[in-house]
Amino acid sequence: MHSLKVNVKQCRYQAMIGVGGIGSGMFFRLDGDHTLGREESRSGYFLDRKDYCKLHIISHYVQTLLGKDFKVFPVGRVGGDDVGQRLVEEMRETGFEMNYVERSAGDQTLFSFCFIYPDGSGGNMTTSDSACSRVDPLFVMKVEPEFTRFSGKGIALAAPEVPLEARARLLELGTKYKFFRVASFTSGEISIAVQSGLLQQTDLLGINLDEAAAAAGLSIMDHTPKSIVEAAIKTFVKLNPKILLSVTKGKDGSWIWDGTKLTHMPVFQVQVQNTAGAGDAHLAGLMAGLTAGLSLPEAQQLAALISGSSVESPHTINKETDRKSLQIIADRSKSIITKNVYKLLED
């Protein structure tokens, strides 16, 4: 596995501490492209694909792209079942620091049921009573020694699929120890995040267009993607004038707000196998790019490459993604890749 060409000891960040979902799931391919109705019965079939949850996906790309010298501390719980054991072993093999992932006897590991339309789009449903629901603020406090160790030199990641209270505590620790604070929220959570003050403790917010629309109180059907992003920026900046924003929308690309300018990045032309997990891969790419010293718009280019590589795999983690695979995608579109980004991919 070829990581990016970076010397972690000279990077602005040297560790990531993250809380979020750790789990597995299944994919179901629906027959018919029309949106599933509320009371509709639809046929389909299961796909042979491996599914992972948000913290695992994001952490994987950060760890493998920045290399073993960059420390990744996932904070979470898995169940006492065979799935939980397999995930712990897999995460350990990836190189994560696993002192803060615990097995919760008597609980089931987080499970996600993903449905996919023939065009590759889709969504998922996730259990709310898994071991991840047992991650509370007191549990998160166990990782405080690592915040002390990397004070001023780390990234704090608060990802979905664990209670908001636990994510709030992680962001509080990130604030206390001067970490770069990254957060993501689902469409159902974003209004709570806006009202609760969580965004005041967030440096970079990574969401998709549906979540941006929910924050701005707009309908995706009635507004253009750019107008939704612009409305969301106004909402977030009122709460936190220094907030940075990333918004993804599948094949329509992504938008970055760096505090002064809105930048759109198209997707790269790749062979799409599965779009699930691409948004998480994009967020990981932003963090990897910022760690390597890129500006936010340049990190957006790297993130687009990583999400492009992500969708080439049938699984929600593409374990073939590395510097070499990203270089192949970048070589097809050199005109939109800056020199600083390309240096990270060179031999």
C-alpha positions, -999 to +999 in steps of 0.1 A: +000+000+000+015+033-012+007+062+011+008+099+000+043+115-002+042+132+032+065+134+062+040+132+091+066+146+116+066+178+096+028+180+091+005+203+109-014+174+123+000+141+136-031+123+149-068+119+144-091+111+173-126+102+161-159+090+174-187+076+152-203+044+139-184+011+137-204-016+121-214-037+091-243-041+068-259-056+037-267-042+002-301-048-015-305-040-052-340-028-059-358-035-092-369-003-109-354+032-108-384+051-094-381+062-058-394+037-033-428+046-020-438+047+016-462+017+014-447+001-017-435-035-019-405-038-042-386-069-054-348-070-056-318-091-045-289-090-021-254-081-034-221-096-025-206-064-010-189-055+022-204-026+041-187-005+068-199+024+090-188+060+090-160+061+115-144+030+101-146+043+065-132+077+072-105+064+095-094+038+070-086+063+043-069+088+067-047+060+081-037+043+048-031+076+029-011+092+056+008+061+067+017+044+099+034+075+114+000+092+115-019+080+145-056+072+142-076+066+174-111+054+168-134+057+198-164+035+199-181+002+208-189-030+188-211-058+200-200-091+215-210-109+183-188-124+156-192-093+134-178-071+161-148-094+166-142-094+128-143-056+126-119-052+155-094-075+139-097-058+106-093-023+121-062-035+140-047-049+108-052-015+091-030+001+118-054+019+141-046+025+177-073+003+192-072+011+229-105+029+228-127+005+208-145-018+232-166-049+228-200-045+245-212-079+257-249-084+252-252-058+225-252-062+187-228-045+164-242-016+145-259-028+113-269-009+082-293-020+055-284-003+022-307-002-007-295+006-042-314+016-074-303+002-108-286+036-116-263+032-085-279+057-062-296+047-030-297+051+007-295+032+040-313+024+072-292+020+104-301+003+137-305+028+166-301+003+195-266-012+187-234-011+207-228+023+192-257+037+211-238+029+243-211+054+234-217+083+259-197+113+271-182+094+299-169+068+275-154+095+253-135+109+282-113+078+283-094+092+253-085+125+269-048+113+275-044+112+237-057+147+234-031+158+259-004+139+241-012+156+207-023+190+220-024+215+191-013+188+166-044+167+160-078+164+143-110+157+163-136+139+142-173+137+153-191+115+129-227+102+129-241+068+142-233+075+178-253+098+202-249+135+197-239+139+233-209+118+228-199+137+197-204+170+216-180+158+242-154+149+216-157+184+201-153+199+236-121+180+241-110+191+206-116+227+216-098+223+250-067+208+234-066+231+203-074+203+177-088+210+143-124+200+148-143+182+120-180+172+123-207+157+102-245+153+108-274+135+092-304+154+077-324+145+108-296+159+131-285+190+114-312+213+128-303+201+163-267+208+156-276+243+144-297+250+176-274+233+202-242+252+196-223+223+182-213+243+151-196+268+173-171+241+182-167+229+146-139+241+122-149+220+092-184+207+086-187+179+060-223+172+048-241+162+017-266+183-003-297+168+014-282+178+048-274+212+036-310+217+024-323+205+058-301+231+075-312+259+052-349+248+053-350+244+015-363+216-008-339+199-031-367+196-057-373+234-058-338+248-057-305+244-076-276+227-057-256+259-057-284+280-043-289+254-015-252+255-007-252+293-006-282+293+017-265+268+040-234+289+042-254+319+053-270+297+080-237+283+093-217+315+091-243+333+113-235+308+140-198+305+134-182+331+111-150+310+108-166+277+098-154+259+068-179+238+048-178+209+024-210+198+006-211+167-017-237+157-042-228+125-059-222+128-096-227+166-094-194+169-075-187+190-044-186+225-031-161+240-006-165+272+014-131+283+027-143+313+045-141+337+016-148+318-016-171+290-028-154+265-051-171+237-071-152+205-080-166+181-106-163+143-102-137+124-120-146+100-148-143+065-132-161+031-135-188+034-108-194+002-089-210+016-057-215+052-045-221+042-008-193+056+014-181+081-012-190+111+010-171+096+039-141+090+016-144+126+005-143+139+041-112+117+048-095+132+017-101+167+030-085+158+063-056+140+046-050+170+023-051+196+051-027+174+071-003+174+042-004+212+040-028+217+012-052+247+011-088+237+015-096+240-023-066+219-030-076+194-004-110+193-022-092+181-053-075+153-034-109+144-018-125+142-052-098+118-063-103+096-032-141+096-035-136+087-072-115+058-062-140+048-036-168+043-060-147+020-082-151-007-055-183-026-048-175-023-011-179+009+010-141+008+016-119+004-014-088-012+000-070-007-033-071+031-029-035+044-025-011+069-040-007+048-072-045+044-078-051+081-072-023+090-096-040+069-124-072+089-119-054+122-117-035+115-149-067+116-168-075+151-157-042+169-151-057+202-161-078+204-130-052+191-105-028+216-091+010+210-087+008+208-049-018+180-051+001+161-078+033+162-058+016+141-031+009+114-058+043+113-076+067+084-073 
